[in-house]
């Protein structure tokens, strides 16, 4: 029997969705419920926090980048193994890109697809009754969804709480909780969002503190009561989101390489592939018994000097690439390149398997969905295969070099196809994080 579900969303980014989601997840686990977390959109950091808060796997649901069979499989896997699914939205509830209805990347698409009521988090700092007008707009904007209640965040005082509650009472929206403005409840961040779960000092103590704060300020019984039955599509076997690049995949995994979507790894394992982790920061080479190597994104810019000095890793990677496929995404792509300039302007030699040179000395944000068509046969499929994915990085390209492009890439806003990434011999890479294969 499928679990009940709830989507935690907000009118805008920065409202406190992640803090409240984690607090709710942890608090309900402490009550003895089996909780599964899911994250809307292309976010590879928050699912790891959900997994820590619930002691269960988390994954992404992306209505723009994922086909319906894959979305259904991910939601089914989560709801079949839980008492309640607490999903977290991304950005504002209706923020999206151009696309067919239901496939725009909006968190509202996911709430509508699976029948999950929305619990709205509203940051009431700088307003009181006017917060009710904001919530009313969310209620009326999209008839596909139902906003079942609101949690007020960053409440300054008891009087402030009463005034904001009066605004919600006027529109008939139940207030299920109100959290104070409290700096200790904020998780540490860096330029791509939260510091990763594995790097957050005292993570479980922080999660317990969030659970305690949420339990004191939120009516947990009411939260469970407003959750709705999960509506799942007719079960259709979903192919792996991405083809496995090999039968035994050496995958870099440490503080410099950690951005892998959970559904991608799960799909590879379901297809029979074995994932064999190794640590470039520990100067480990890709294991020799593997037939492919995957360098995920992460934070190589914070470890550039250490990676440049990792001679066993670099020489082992070069030897591996002579006979077997190597692919790098974003940070992994930069490490495959000729050099990486750190934020202090110091250049560090990288693997040199591709000729690209990148820099963090002059940062520029690159953000958005991408659709890539492969230029040649490679680890992600044959030439002509289309992939959906996402870019989010601050690195700039100093020199693209002479390598042939990995793919031709467009965005949802009508951009002309442009070459992206590089390929040379058995080595490929790009800033593009692949999410799923899609029909050409």
C-alpha positions in Angstrom: 0.0 0.0 0.0 1.4 3.4 -1.0 2.3 5.9 1.7 0.6 9.2 2.2 2.6 12.2 1.0 3.0 15.9 1.4 5.0 18.5 -0.5 6.8 21.2 1.5 6.9 24.3 -0.8 7.2 28.1 -0.6 6.4 31.2 -2.6 10.1 31.8 -3.1 13.6 30.6 -2.5 15.1 31.4 0.9 11.9 30.9 2.8 13.2 28.0 5.0 11.9 25.0 3.1 15.0 22.8 3.7 15.2 23.7 7.4 11.6 22.9 8.0 11.6 19.8 5.8 14.5 18.3 7.6 13.0 19.2 11.0 9.7 17.6 10.1 11.4 14.5 8.6 13.5 14.0 11.7 10.7 14.7 14.2 8.4 12.2 12.5 11.1 9.5 12.5 11.5 10.2 16.3 7.8 9.5 16.6 8.4 6.0 15.1 7.2 6.6 11.6 9.1 5.3 8.5 9.7 8.5 6.5 11.1 8.9 3.0 12.3 12.2 1.6 12.2 13.3 -2.0 13.5 16.5 -3.6 11.9 18.3 -6.6 14.2 19.5 -9.3 17.9 19.0 -10.1 19.4 19.3 -6.6 22.1 16.8 -5.7 22.8 18.2 -2.2 19.4 18.1 -0.4 18.7 14.4 -0.9 21.8 13.5 1.1 20.4 15.7 4.0 17.0 13.9 3.7 18.8 10.6 3.8 20.6 11.6 7.0 17.4 12.9 8.6 15.3 9.8 7.8 18.0 7.1 7.8 16.5 6.0 4.4 17.4 6.8 0.7 16.2 10.0 -0.9 16.0 10.9 -4.6 15.0 13.6 -7.0 11.7 14.1 -8.9 12.1 16.4 -11.9 9.0 17.0 -14.1 11.1 18.7 -16.9 14.0 16.4 -17.1 12.5 13.0 -16.3 10.0 10.9 -18.3 6.8 9.9 -16.6 7.8 6.2 -16.2 10.9 7.2 -14.3 9.0 9.7 -12.1 6.5 7.1 -11.3 9.1 4.5 -10.4 10.9 6.8 -8.0 7.7 7.9 -6.3 6.5 4.3 -6.1 9.8 3.0 -4.6 9.6 5.7 -1.9 6.0 5.3 -1.1 6.0 1.5 -1.0 8.6 1.6 1.8 7.3 4.4 4.0 4.5 5.5 6.3 4.7 9.0 4.9 6.7 10.8 2.1 7.8 14.3 2.9 8.9 15.8 -0.4 10.7 19.2 -0.7 10.0 21.7 -3.4 12.6 23.8 -5.2 12.6 27.6 -5.6 9.1 29.0 -5.6 6.2 26.6 -5.9 5.3 27.6 -9.5 8.8 28.5 -10.7 9.4 26.7 -14.0 10.7 26.7 -17.5 8.7 26.6 -20.8 7.3 23.2 -21.4 4.0 21.2 -21.8 1.7 21.4 -18.8 2.9 19.1 -16.1 6.4 19.0 -17.5 7.9 22.4 -16.7 10.1 21.6 -13.7 7.8 23.3 -11.2 7.3 21.8 -7.8 3.5 22.2 -8.4 3.8 19.7 -11.3 5.0 17.0 -8.8 2.2 17.8 -6.3 -0.3 17.5 -9.0 1.1 14.4 -10.5 1.1 12.4 -7.3 -1.9 14.0 -5.5 0.2 15.4 -2.7 -1.3 18.3 -0.7 1.1 21.3 -0.4 2.2 22.6 3.0 3.3 26.1 2.4 6.3 27.7 4.2 5.9 31.4 4.3 8.7 33.7 5.5 6.8 36.4 7.3 9.8 38.7 8.1 8.9 42.2 7.0 5.2 41.5 6.8 2.2 40.3 8.9 -1.3 40.1 7.5 0.0 40.6 4.0 1.5 37.1 4.2 -2.1 35.9 3.9 -2.4 37.6 0.5 0.7 35.9 -0.7 -0.6 32.5 0.5 -4.0 33.2 -1.2 -2.2 33.8 -4.5 -0.6 30.4 -4.1 -3.9 28.8 -3.4 -5.6 30.2 -6.4 -2.8 30.2 -9.0 -3.0 26.6 -10.1 -6.2 24.6 -9.8 -4.4 21.3 -10.1 -3.0 21.5 -6.6 -4.4 21.9 -3.1 -2.6 24.0 -0.4 -3.6 22.2 2.8 -1.9 24.5 5.4 0.9 26.9 6.2 3.9 27.0 8.5 5.0 30.6 9.3 8.8 31.0 9.4 11.0 33.8 10.9 8.4 35.0 13.3 9.8 38.0 15.3 7.4 38.0 18.4 4.2 36.7 19.7 2.4 39.8 18.5 3.9 39.2 15.0 2.6 35.6 15.1 -0.9 36.7 16.0 -1.0 39.3 13.2 0.3 36.9 10.6 -2.2 34.2 11.8 -5.0 36.7 11.4 -4.1 37.1 7.7 -4.2 33.3 7.2 -7.5 33.1 9.1 -9.0 35.6 6.8 -8.3 33.4 3.8 -9.3 30.2 5.6 -5.8 28.6 5.5 -4.9 26.5 8.6 -1.7 27.6 10.4 0.0 24.3 11.4 3.0 26.0 13.1 5.1 29.1 13.5 8.9 29.1 13.9 10.9 32.0 15.4 13.6 33.9 13.7 16.5 31.8 15.0 20.0 31.9 13.4 21.0 28.6 15.0 18.5 26.8 12.9 20.2 27.8 9.6 22.5 25.2 8.0 25.9 26.3 6.7 26.2 27.2 3.0 28.7 27.7 0.2 28.4 28.9 -3.3 26.4 25.9 -4.7 24.0 25.9 -1.8 24.3 24.0 1.5 27.6 22.5 2.6 27.3 18.8 1.8 25.8 16.5 4.4 29.0 14.5 4.8 30.9 17.7 5.5 28.5 19.3 7.9 30.0 19.3 11.4 27.8 17.6 13.9 25.2 16.9 11.3 23.0 14.6 13.5 23.1 16.9 16.4 22.0 19.7 14.1 19.2 17.5 12.8 18.1 16.6 16.3 18.0 20.3 17.2 15.9 21.0 14.1 13.5 18.2 15.1 13.2 19.6 18.6 12.5 23.1 17.3 9.9 21.9 14.8 8.3 19.6 17.3 7.9 22.6 19.7 6.5 25.0 17.1 4.5 22.8 14.7 1.4 20.6 15.2 2.9 17.3 14.0 -0.4 15.5 14.3 -2.0 18.0 12.0 0.9 17.7 9.5 0.4 13.9 9.3 -3.4 14.4 9.0 -3.2 16.7 6.0 -1.0 14.3 4.0 -2.8 12.8 1.1 -2.8 9.4 -0.5 -0.1 9.0 -3.2 -1.6 8.7 -6.6 0.7 6.6 -8.8 0.5 6.1 -12.5 -0.1 2.6 -14.0 3.1 0.7 -13.3 5.3 0.8 -16.4 8.9 -0.7 -16.1 11.3 2.2 -16.5 14.6 1.8 -18.2 17.7 3.1 -16.3 17.7 6.9 -16.5 21.1 6.7 -18.1 22.9 3.7 -19.7 25.5 2.3 -17.5 29.0 3.3 -18.9 30.4 -0.2 -17.9 29.8 -3.3 -15.9 32.2 -2.3 -13.1 32.3 1.5 -12.8 35.1 3.1 -10.9 33.4 6.2 -9.4 35.3 9.0 -7.6 33.8 9.7 -4.2 35.2 12.1 -1.7 34.9 15.7 -0.7 36.0 16.8 -4.2 33.7 14.5 -6.1 30.2 13.9 -4.7 27.5 15.2 -7.0 25.7 12.1 -8.4 21.9 11.9 -8.6 20.7 8.9 -6.5 18.3 7.7 -9.3 21.3 7.4 -11.7 23.3 5.2 -9.4 20.1 3.2 -8.6 19.4 2.7 -12.3 23.0 1.5 -12.9 22.8 -1.0 -10.1 19.4 -2.2 -11.2 20.9 -2.9 -14.7 23.5 -5.1 -13.1 26.5 -2.7 -12.9 28.8 -2.6 -9.8 29.9 0.8 -8.5 33.4 0.8 -7.1 34.3 3.9 -5.2 37.8 5.4 -5.0 39.2 8.6 -3.6 41.3 11.0 -5.7 42.0 13.1 -2.6 43.5 10.0 -1.0 45.7 9.7 -4.1 43.9 6.5 -5.2 43.8 5.5 -8.9 40.7 4.0 -10.5 40.6 0.3 -9.7 42.2 -1.8 -12.4 39.4 -4.3 -12.4 36.8 -1.8 -13.7 35.9 -1.2 -17.3 34.7 2.5 -17.0 35.6 5.5 -14.8 33.2 8.2 -13.7 34.3 11.5 -12.2 31.3 13.3 -10.8 30.9 17.0 -10.1 31.8 18.4 -6.7 34.2 21.0 -5.4 37.6 20.4 -7.0 38.3 24.1 -6.8 38.6 23.8 -3.1 41.1 21.0 -3.4 43.0 21.9 -6.6 46.5 21.9 -5.1 45.9 18.5 -3.5 44.5 17.0 -6.7 47.5 18.4 -8.7 49.9 16.7 -6.3 48.0 13.3 -6.4 50.5 11.6 -8.7 49.1 8.1 -8.3 45.6 9.2 -9.0 46.6 11.3 -12.1 49.0 8.7 -13.6 46.5 5.9 -12.9 43.7 7.8 -14.5 45.8 8.4 -17.6 46.7 4.8 -17.8 43.1 3.7 -17.3 42.0 6.1 -20.2 44.3 4.4 -22.7 42.0 1.4 -22.9 38.8 2.2 -21.1 36.1 4.9 -21.0 36.4 7.9 -18.7 33.7 10.5 -18.3 33.7 13.7 -16.2 30.7 15.9 -15.2 31.2 19.5 -14.2 34.0 19.3 -11.5 35.1 16.0 -13.0 35.3 17.6 -16.4 37.6 20.3 -15.0 39.9 17.7 -13.5 40.1 15.9 -16.8 41.3 19.1 -18.4 44.7 20.7 -18.8 44.6 23.0 -15.9 42.4 24.6 -13.2 42.9 28.1 -11.9 41.7 28.5 -8.3 40.0 31.4 -6.7 43.4 32.9 -5.8 44.5 32.9 -9.4 46.9 30.0 -9.0 47.0 27.6 -11.9 47.1 23.8 -11.1 47.9 21.2 -13.7 45.2 18.6 -14.0 45.0 15.2 -15.8 45.5 16.7 -19.3 43.2 14.0 -20.9 41.1 16.9 -22.4 42.5 20.2 -23.5 40.0 22.5 -21.7 41.3 25.0 -19.1 39.0 26.4 -16.4 39.1 29.1 -13.8 37.5 30.2 -10.6 39.5 33.4 -10.4 36.7 35.2 -12.2 33.5 33.5 -11.2 30.3 33.6 -13.3 27.2 31.6 -12.5 26.0 29.2 -15.1 22.6 27.8 -14.2 19.7 26.0 -16.0 18.3 23.0 -17.7 20.0 21.7 -20.8 19.1 19.3 -23.6 22.2 17.6 -25.1 22.4 15.6 -28.3 25.6 13.4 -28.3 28.0 14.0 -31.1 29.6 10.6 -31.0 29.2 7.1 -29.4 30.3 7.2 -25.8 29.6 6.2 -22.2 26.1 7.8 -22.2 24.9 6.3 -25.4 25.3 6.4 -29.2 25.7 9.5 -31.4 22.4 11.3 -31.7 21.0 10.2 -28.3 19.3 13.0 -26.5 19.8 13.6 -22.8 18.2 16.1 -20.4 20.2 17.6 -17.6 21.3 20.7 -15.8 24.2 23.0 -15.3 25.1 24.8 -12.1 28.7 26.1 -11.8 30.7 29.2 -11.3 33.7 28.2 -13.3 34.6 29.9 -16.5 36.4 28.4 -19.5 39.8 30.0 -20.2 40.4 27.9 -23.2 38.3 25.2 -24.8 41.3 23.7 -26.6 41.2 21.6 -29.7 39.0 18.7 -28.6 35.9 17.8 -30.5 32.6 18.6 -28.7 30.9 16.1 -26.5 27.4 17.2 -27.4 25.3 20.0 -29.0 23.3 21.7 -26.2 20.2 23.8 -26.1 18.1 25.3 -23.2 14.3 25.4 -22.7 14.2 29.1 -23.7 14.9 28.6 -27.4 18.7 28.9 -27.5 20.5 27.8 -30.7 22.4 24.5 -30.4 25.9 25.1 -29.2 28.9 22.8 -28.8 29.6 21.7 -25.2 32.3 19.8 -23.5 35.0 17.8 -25.1 36.0 14.3 -26.3 39.3 12.7 -27.1 39.9 9.0 -27.5 38.2 7.2 -24.6 37.7 10.4 -22.6 34.6 12.6 -22.6 33.3 15.4 -20.3 31.2 18.5 -20.0 29.7 20.9 -17.4 26.4 19.2 -18.1 25.0 16.9 -15.4 22.9 14.3 -17.2 19.6 13.4 -15.6 17.8 11.1 -18.1 17.7 9.8 -21.7 14.8 11.2 -23.7 13.3 10.5 -27.1 15.3 12.2 -29.8 
